[in-house]
Amino acid sequence: MSEVIDRLLLAMNAHDLEAVAALFHEDYHSEQPAHPGRTFVGRGQMHANWAAMFAGIPDFRTELIRSVDDGNTTWTEWSWTGNRTDGQPFQARGVTLFEVEDGLITAGRLCIWRTSNAR
């Protein structure tokens, strides 16, 4: 499972949207407990969300602070940085729990919070 997360990190930092999407199952299920209205199912919506991130934060960078595998779940802590197209800085940190089966991310629980430029 760590290999999948390592590939995700590399693809995100390369802004390779298709490589990111290829790591997610077609029926990927995303939850954000702090924002229940943002729950969605499907690789297509994940693709659209990350396309918007990469377009809105052209110098987006992510750092994987730490990760731990527990069965088919990987706990990950992330730091995201960059500058929005309007020049405003963007920083976010958080934890995601990814379920991985057969080399694909099938589900994610995200608890990401902005540390600057909250909107």
N, C-alpha and C positions, 0 to 999 in steps of 0.2 A: 504494500500500500504506500509506503514511503516513496517508491519510485513514481507513482502517479502524482503525488504532491510535489515532488521535485520537478517533474515535467510541467505541472501547472505553474509553478513559480517561474520557470524559464520562459514558458509561452507568454505569461502575463507581462514579464519584463521586456520581452521582445515585441509586445503589442501584436502578437500573432493570434488574432481572433479565431481563425479556423483551427489552429492547434489547441487553443483553450477549449473550444466547443467539442473537439474530437475526444476530449477526456470525460465528457459528460454523457450519460445515458440519454437516449431519446426521450424517456419518460421521467427525467430528473425532477425531483420534488424539492422545492426550496421553502424553508420556513424562516421567519425572523420573529422570534417570540416578542421582541419589543415593538414590532410593527406588524401585527397579524394581518393587516390588509395587503401586505406585500407578498403573501404566500402565492406561489405559482407552481405549475407543473409543466415541464417540457423544455427541451434543449433550445427550442426556438426563442422562448422568452429570455433564457439565460444569455443567448447570443445577442439579442436586442439590448439587454441591460448592459452588457460589456462593450458593445459597439458604442453606446452612449458614453460610457465611462472613458474609453480610449479617445473618443472625439472631444469630450468636454475637458479632459485632463491630458493634453498631448504628451506631456513628459511624465506620465504616471509611472511610478516605481513601487514595487512591493518587496518587503523583506519578510521572510519566514523566521519569526523569533524562535519558535520551538514547535515540535510536533511529537505526538505520542500515538502509537497504534494500540488499539484495544479491540481485539476480535476484528470485525469488519468495519470498525469505526476508527477514524483518525481524528484526533483532537489537534487543532492547529491554532497558533497565535500569529497574527499578521500585523504589519505596520505598512500603511499605504501613504505615499507622499507624491506631491507634484504641484503644478500650478494650473489653474483653470484657464480657459481661453481668454477670460477677461483679466488675467494677470493675478487674480487672487490666489493665495496659497491654499493648498488642500492637504490636510493630514487626517488620517483615521487609523484607529487601532481596533483590534477585536479578536474574537475567537470564533472559529467555525468547527463544527463537528461534521465530518464528511463520512457517509457510508460508501464503501467501495466494494464492488462485486465484479469479478471477471475483468479487472483492469479499468473499470469505468466508475465514475462518481455517480451514484444513483440517488443520493439525497444529501441535503445540507441544512444544518441549523446554524444561522448566522447571528452573531451578536457583535455588530460593528458600530462603533460610535466615532463621531468626528471629534477631533481634538482642536481643530481650528476651522474658521470660516463656516460655522454651523448655519444651516439655512433651513 
